[in-house]
Every structure is written in structure tokens, then in C-alpha cells.
Amino acid sequence: MTQFLAACAIAAALLVPSQSAQAFPDKLIRIIVPFTPGGSNDVVAREIATGLQAQVNQSVVVENKPGGGGAIAYSFVAKSPPDGYLMLVAPASFTMGPHLSRNPLFNPVTDFAPINLVADVPFAMVVPPSLPVRTVKEFIELARNSPNKLTFGSVGVGTPQHLGGELFKMHAGVDLIHVPFRGATAAIPDLLAGRIDMFIGAINSLLPLIKEGKLRAIAATSRARIPSLPDVPTMAEAGLPGVEVGSAVGLVAAAGTPPDIVDTLNREIAKIIATPGFHERMAAIGVDVVGTTPAAYAKVISDDYAKWGKVVAASGIKPE
């Protein structure tokens, strides 16, 4: 009789949806953005918040928590209750930052539950028209014939622009001098004037200058060609597979969030990013729509974390 009752209890449990999935969401959902308002990460977060609020019939708000290169927001979400009511927009620095700190406040692989890789801001390698190169091969040849003379700019040490340049150096086998600036607004004028020789950055800010002929795009650092620059080859096509850098925009929650809640969020977000309106608004700001399963996004995070760890070690950047 005891075995029969136990079997009945198990069967009944299988017929009843889990309590977390049945109740979720029943209160306010917050999406944390690790930067100030206005950038592509913030725009994506607000698009997701608007769509999610309409679909789940609960309030969804975006909160900006800038500072510490994103670490303030990352550690805040990592330490939050794992219930799905607090999500983080995870950009490229999410997998780079821990390698740049002696005492990292979080681990992107173990401290978070990946939900969906929503979008990606493609990057491109550009040079000033005054530099006598039109291809990656020609740039590498020039660099090898001018050791420690050519420069590349970034928007600061440890940024995607910096580590993207270091990744290029590793694969190309060339020596380039890194010149950090305080933001793109400071770097671009020097690039236009030819005071720096190369820059790997987000296409949404570089495209107008490329279209006007003020900068020359010689490679896309994405897996596929950039639709707005169909004639510009990828790094893989240029002979450097593995030189991939962009600014991913994903959503994660705290580790331990129940899988059924993660799946619910993934499913609802997938509905939002599948709409033509979402694609149109992302295209308008130079963002590619992606969309993944939680498992696929987890692999992206793990692979990127390992890749950037190798780049930081090879570049000689000393964690602070």
C-alpha cells in the first residue's frame, strides 16, 4: 500500500505544473543596464521591457546602474534572489571584465543563468584613407615592414575595441602600438586625421563616416558580412578566422533561477524579437537581431570568457 501511495503521489506531481512556472510572473520585473541611458544596450533593454510588459501583463522597468566598467551592475544581479524578477543586460565587457581584475566580483559562467542572446552590434576594422592599404593582407604586410610603428586606437584599456585590436595582433602576428582614448568621441578625430592607423569599433557609429569616404572599412569582425557593407569581407574571408569581436546584448539572471522560469522568459523574449517591428528598430540603430536558447547562449558566454582570458594574458595587460 505504501508503494502504491508513493506511486500515486509521483504521478500526481507530474500532472501539476511546477509552482514557479504557474505563478511567474506575478510582480514587477526589473532589467538592469550596466551603462547610462542612450546606448544600444539601453535601447535593446527598453524594447524588451515594453514588449514583455504587454505580453505577461506585469510592469517591467529598466534601471541603469553604470560604474566600474559594468561590474557594479554585474555583481548586483549575481547576488540577487534567483527568481527571474531581476535580469541583466550583458554586453561584451561581461566576459572581458573579470580577466582585468585581480579580485573579480563575479564569474560570468558560474554566477548567472543565461536566458537569451538578443542582439549583437557588429564591429568593423577601419583605417583612414591616408593609409595606403585596402585589405587586411596589405595592412599586415605594412605592419610587418614597419614593426612597432603602426598604431591602433581604442576607447580605453580592457574595452572591446582594445581587446579586439589585441586579438587581431595575436592572429596576424604583428606588432601594433595601442593608443587608448577616453571614449569614441576622442578617438575618432585622431583616426580621421591619420594620427592613429587602425580602429576596430561598432559599425553603428562608424558607418556614416565609411559611407562618406572619411574612413575605409577593410574587414568585418563578425561571422557574416555586415548587411550595410556587403562588399567588405569578414576577417575569416580575409584569412584570419577567429578574429571575431562585437558587442553582444544578452539577458541573464542570477544563477539558480529555476529552469522553467528561464524557459518562460526565453520564450516571451523570443516572441518580442521575432516581430518585424523589433527587427526594423534594431536595424535603424545598427544592431543585428540574434535570439538563442538558454543553452546556446551559455556556450557563447563560456567560449567568449575563455577567449578573452587568453587575449588578456597574451597582451600583457596587468589586472588591477
Secondary structure, 3 states (H helix, E strand, C coil): CHHHHHHHHHHHHHHCCCHHHHHCCCCCEEEEECCCCCCHHHHHHHHHHHHHHHHHCCCEEEEECCCHHHHHHHHHHHCCCCCCCEEEEECCHHHHHHHHCCCCCCCCCCCEEEEEEEEEEEEEEEECCCCCCCCHHHHHHHHHHCCCCCEEEECCCCCHHHHHHHHHHHHHCCCCEEEECCCHHHHHHHHHCCCCCEEEEEHHHHHHHHHCCCCEEEEECCCCCCCCCCCCCECCCCCCCCCCCEEEEEEEEECCCCHHHHHHHHHHHHHHHCCHHHHHHHHHCCCEECCCCHHHHHHHHHHHHHHHHHHHHHHCCCCC
